Amino acid sequence: MRVRKVQEKRNWAIGLAVVIIKPTLLATTKREWIGGEENLPADQGCVIALNHLSHIDPLTAALLVYDHGRIPRYLAKDGLFHNKALGFFLRQAGQIPVHRETPGAAGAYESAVAAVRRGEAVIIYPEATITRDPELWPMRGKSGAARIALETGCPVIPVGQWGAQEILPPYTKKPYLLPRKEIRARIGRPVDLSDLAAQPRTPAVINEATDRIMAAITHELEIVRGETAPAERYDMRVQGDRFKNRKKAS
């Protein structure tokens, strides 16, 4: 696994994060990164779209992106910014708060578009939350990644990742650091949205772009896992939130 040197300028916040997070992950995980050298742009603005397994996989995904020479810029839940110290650090590190289901969500979209146009790599979890699928396959996606890509014309790079859930299972608090867990991620070719780029941004066009992105992520994850995903993706609007329902039942 070759590591690409970061060319972008690092500020103090990114430097501190690398000093703290990278050695910890190197000591507690084994990593296999596939496809990044040929598929992840070295210096072009892009959207990196991943499946979401665990509260810890933003850290393992950040290492994946950093190992390929890019500084990760996340669209992150605004709750992470409520703590003044953490919020200050995240903003200094170039992370973008998302105020979901509020007028502030438009600001996150505009910030992400601006970041891509500056040539940055913006990381998005299209599911917007940890998957509720019982077998941890990707769920139905939301439209943010598609809308940013259609607005900017940037490539969308699909990533299927697996293993972080072994360190911290979904919606649990106790990590399992030893023995070292294997984290595998496959970076796929850019999702082809070229035929949609010139079309009006109708709900049908955005939904089609979103479905293509989720299909590409799922395809990469199938290869990583060596399994076949269900024919239909889990949809919380139809099937509900099984974690929330389990809490109510207990």
N, C-alpha and C positions, 0 to 999 in steps of 0.2 A: 504494500500500500504506500504509494508515493504521497508526500505532503507538499502542497504548493505554498510557496511563501506569500504572506499577505503583503499586497502592494499599497492598500489604502492606508491613509494616515490614522494612527491610533491615538486617541486622547487618553487622559489619565483614567477615565472610567473603564474603557475597554482594556487598558493595560492592567488595571487592578483585577478585573474579572478574569482575565487570562491567567494571572498569577495565582489566583485562588482556586478557580474552577478546574482548569486543565490538569494540574497535577493530581487533584482528587479523583477525577475521572480516569486518568491514566493508571492510577493505583488500584481502582476498584472495578474496572471493566476491561474486557477484551473486545476489540473493535474490528469489524470488517466493513470497509467502505467500498462500494462497487459502482463504477460508471461515472464517477465525478470528474475525472480528468478530461474525458471527452464530451461530457454533457453539461457541466456547470460552467457558465461563462466566467472567464478570469477577471474581466473588468467592465462588463456591460450591466446596465440596470436590468433586473429580472425579479420575478416572483418565484419563490421556492415554496411549493405546496406539499405539505406532509400530512400523513395520518396521525392521530393523537391517541396515545395509549395510556399515559401516566402523567402525573404532575411533574415528574422528573425528566420527561423526554425533551422539554425545551432546552435543557442543559446538554444532553447527549447530541441533540440536533445542532445546537450551537457549535459544539466541537466538530461535528461533521462539516459544517459550513466553513468554520475557521481553518480546518485542516486542508481545505481546498482553496485557501487564499482569500476568502471573503469575510468581511465583518458582518455578522448577522444583525439585522434590524427587524425586530418582531412587532407585529400588531398584537398587543397584549391587553388583557382585561384591565379595565380602569381600576378595579379593586386593588391591584398590586401597587398603584400609585397613591393610595390613600395615606399610607405611612409616609411622613414627610421625608425622612432620611432615605428610605428605599425609593420613593418617588423621584427625589432629586437625583439619586444615582442612576436610575433607569433612564431618565430624560437626558442626563449627561452622556449616557451610553448610546443615545440615539434611538431608544425604543419608543414606540408610538402607542399611547393609550387609546383604547376603544371603549366608548360609552355606548354599550349596546342598547338597542331599543329606545334611544333618546336622540334629540336633534344633534347632540355632540358626535354621533357616529359619522356624520358628514365630514367633520373636521379630521377624523382619523383617515378617511378615504382620501381627502385632499393631501394630507401629510404623506400618505403612502405613495400617491401619484408623484408628488414632488420628489420624494426620496428615489424612486425608480428613475425619474428623469435626471437626477444628479448622478446616476450610474451606480446606485446602491442595490444591494441584494436584500429584498424584503421577504421575510418568512411569514407565511400564513398557514394556519390550520383551517381549511375550509369547513370542517365540521363545527368549528367554533367552541368545541368542548370535547372532553374525553369521550370516546365512543361508548355507546350503551349496547352495542351488539354483543350478544353473549359470548361469541368467539373472538371478539375484538377486531372484527373487520370494519373498514370504513363505513360510516353512515352516509345518509343523504347530506350533500354539502350546501353551504350558503354561498352567496353570490360575490363576496368581496374580491376574491382572487380573480374571478372572471371579469368583473367590472374594471379593476385596475389594469388588467392585461389589455382589454379592448380599448381602454382610454389611451394607454401609452404605446401600444404596439409591442410591448416587451415580451420576451419569452417567458412561458410558465414552465418551470422545471418540476416534474412530479417526483416525489420521493416516497418509497415504501420503507418504513422502519419497524424493527422488531427487537424486543429484548428488554427495553426499559421497564416494562411492566413486571419483570422479574426482580428488579431492584425495588420498585415501589408500586405494588398493585393498585389498580384504579380506586380512587377515593379511600385510601388507607393512609395512615400516618407513620407507620413503622417501616423504615427501609431495611432491605436485606443486602448488605454490602459484600458479605463473604459467604461462600467462595465467590470469586470474581465472576460477574455475569457477562455473557457475550452480547454485544450490541451489533446488529447487522442492519445496514441501510443500503438501498439500491437507488441510485440517481438515474432517472430515465431521460430519454430524449424530450426536447420541448414539445408541449402539447400543440397540435396543429389547430390554430384558430383563424388561419388566414382567410378562409371563406366567410368568416363572420365579422371581420374587422371593419369592413366598409358598410355593413348593414346598420339600420337604425337600432338603437339600444332598446329594443322591445323586450318585455319579459320573456318571450319565447327564445330570442337570441341569447339573452343572458343565461337562461336556464340550460340551453344547449351547450354553451361554453362551460358552465359549471359541471354539467354531466360528463363532458369530455375530460375535464380535469380530474373528477373523482374516479372515472374509469381508468385513467392513466395511473393514478396513485394506487388503486386497487390492483392493477396489473403488476406493478412493481412489487407490491407486497405479496402477491401470489408467488412470484418467483423467489422472493426471500424466504417465504415460509414453506415452499414446495407443496402448496395446497391450493384448492380452488375455492374462491369466495362464493357466498350464496348468490343466486341469480338476482335477488332483489335486495337493495340496501336497506338497512334499518332506518326507520323514519320516526323520530320522537313525536312528531305531530300526529302520527297514526297509532304507533305502538306504545307511546308514553315513555316516561323516564324510569327505567327499571331500578336504578339506584335509589331514587326518591321514593318509589313505591315500596322497595324493600325496607327502607328506614321506617316508613309509616306502619308496615306490617309488624316490625319488631317493637 
